[in-house]
Amino acid sequence: MIIKNTKVFIVGLLFLMVLTACSGESDGKSQSQGEGNKTIVMGQINWAENIAVTNMWKVILEDKGYELDLRMLDMGTQMAALQSGDLDVSTEVWLPIQDASYLEQYQETVNFSEETWYDNAKVGLIVPSYMEDINSIEDLNTYTEELEGTITGFDPGAGTMEVTEEVIAEYDLDVELLPSSEPAMIAAIDQAIKNGEAIVAPLWSPHRIFSEMDLKYLDDPKKVYGDVEKIHHATRQGFEEDFPEIDKWLKNWKMDDEAIGQLMSSVGEAEDPLDGAREWVEENQDLVNEWME
């Protein structure tokens, strides 16, 4: 009888464990959801300005009593995760050109903010300034041999990489776009400059590299890269209802060239990006307070 009752008890316990496990499984929504839960899941991309602003938001939100879980994901994965609800916020959507394909694909299932946090962004192909005979994308075919037939690129999922493929087709360039990562691309540019070699790469402003290296944008007469880009953020559906306070702060968020430049420098020079972001937040508390209104 004792053995039988023990078996019944064990079976019942296992059944309760299964129910508990099932109730705890993800329903395709971010772990941040749920009454009283103050954890935000934010996407992070290994780009200098994105590392800067995501760490800035980590400092700001944790000072306000939230927890911020940063997930290093490429742009395409971030969009899919926003759609599924596994990600709460993506901080960097470039429109109207660079990330237009993501807007078209996800506009019914992801909330793209109408508000922008940076209004003077630029994208294009750059070369070292000592390449004096090349000033337009149209000139690139005359430098095919020196460039070894390549454009040095970065993350393959980035919207700018997709637009660069369009540039190659539109200008009928005899070059191949080689993907890598932003750090690898920057290192290649740096090495080429040290050696006095030819190199071309897609780059964007804001970026601290322009204060570190003597570079120039190539003219884009066909405007494939567009003119001025604006940077938006995006959130999963339901985020505004779950976190109305943070949603308002994100919509109030605005940075100019000086602010983003100082933030990127502070983060880039720090041994720990979070320490650099914290230093910037402390020195720019008045600006941060404007976003919190």
CORURGI-V557120 format. One record per residue. N is the residue number from 1. SS is DSSP state (H for helix, E for strand, L for the rest). PSI is psi as a letter, one per 30 degrees, with the letter a starting at -180 (NA if undefined). Layout:
n: [N/N]
ss: [SS/SS]
psi: [PSI/PSI]
This chain:
n: [1/2/3/4/5/6/7/8/9/10/11/12/13/14/15/16/17/18/19/20/21/22/23/24/25/26/27/28/29/30/31/32/33/34/35/36/37/38/39/40/41/42/43/44/45/46/47/48/49/50/51/52/53/54/55/56/57/58/59/60/61/62/63/64/65/66/67/68/69/70/71/72/73/74/75/76/77/78/79/80/81/82/83/84/85/86/87/88/89/90/91/92/93/94/95/96/97/98/99/100/101/102/103/104/105/106/107/108/109/110/111/112/113/114/115/116/117/118/119/120/121/122/123/124/125/126/127/128/129/130/131/132/133/134/135/136/137/138/139/140/141/142/143/144/145/146/147/148/149/150/151/152/153/154/155/156/157/158/159/160/161/162/163/164/165/166/167/168/169/170/171/172/173/174/175/176/177/178/179/180/181/182/183/184/185/186/187/188/189/190/191/192/193/194/195/196/197/198/199/200/201/202/203/204/205/206/207/208/209/210/211/212/213/214/215/216/217/218/219/220/221/222/223/224/225/226/227/228/229/230/231/232/233/234/235/236/237/238/239/240/241/242/243/244/245/246/247/248/249/250/251/252/253/254/255/256/257/258/259/260/261/262/263/264/265/266/267/268/269/270/271/272/273/274/275/276/277/278/279/280/281/282/283/284/285/286/287/288/289/290/291/292/293]
ss: [L/H/H/H/H/H/H/H/H/H/H/H/H/H/H/H/H/H/H/H/H/H/H/H/L/L/L/L/L/L/L/L/L/L/L/L/L/L/E/E/E/E/E/E/L/L/L/H/H/H/H/H/H/H/H/H/H/H/H/H/H/H/H/L/L/L/E/E/E/E/E/E/L/L/H/H/H/H/H/H/H/H/H/H/L/L/L/L/E/E/E/E/E/E/E/L/L/L/L/H/H/H/H/H/H/H/L/L/L/E/E/E/E/E/E/E/E/E/E/E/E/E/E/E/E/E/E/E/L/L/L/L/L/L/L/E/H/H/H/H/H/H/H/L/L/L/L/L/L/E/E/E/L/L/L/L/L/L/H/H/H/H/H/H/H/H/H/H/H/H/L/L/L/L/L/E/E/E/L/L/L/H/H/H/H/H/H/H/H/H/H/H/H/H/H/L/L/L/L/E/E/E/E/E/E/L/L/L/H/H/H/H/L/L/E/E/E/L/E/L/L/L/L/L/L/L/L/L/E/E/E/E/E/E/E/E/L/L/H/H/H/H/L/H/H/H/H/H/H/H/H/H/L/L/L/L/H/H/H/H/H/H/H/H/H/H/H/H/H/L/L/L/H/H/H/H/H/H/H/H/H/H/H/L/H/H/H/H/H/H/H/L/L]
psi: [e/e/e/e/e/e/e/e/e/e/e/e/e/e/e/e/e/e/e/e/e/e/f/f/l/k/g/g/l/k/f/f/l/k/k/f/k/g/k/k/j/k/k/k/k/h/k/e/f/e/e/e/e/e/e/e/e/e/e/e/e/f/f/g/g/l/k/j/j/k/j/j/k/l/e/e/e/e/e/e/e/e/e/f/g/f/k/e/k/k/f/j/j/k/l/f/e/e/g/e/e/e/e/e/e/g/f/f/f/k/j/k/k/f/k/k/f/k/g/h/l/k/k/a/k/l/l/k/f/f/i/f/f/j/f/l/e/f/f/e/f/f/g/e/e/e/g/h/g/k/k/j/a/b/k/f/f/k/e/e/e/e/e/e/e/e/e/e/e/e/g/h/k/h/l/k/j/j/l/c/l/e/e/e/e/e/e/e/e/e/e/e/e/e/f/h/l/k/k/k/l/k/l/l/k/k/k/f/f/f/f/f/l/j/l/k/k/k/k/i/f/f/h/e/f/a/c/k/l/k/k/l/l/l/l/l/k/f/e/e/e/e/i/e/e/e/e/e/e/e/f/f/k/k/k/a/e/e/e/e/e/e/e/e/e/e/e/e/f/k/e/k/e/e/e/e/e/e/e/e/e/e/f/h/e/e/e/e/e/e/f/f/NA]
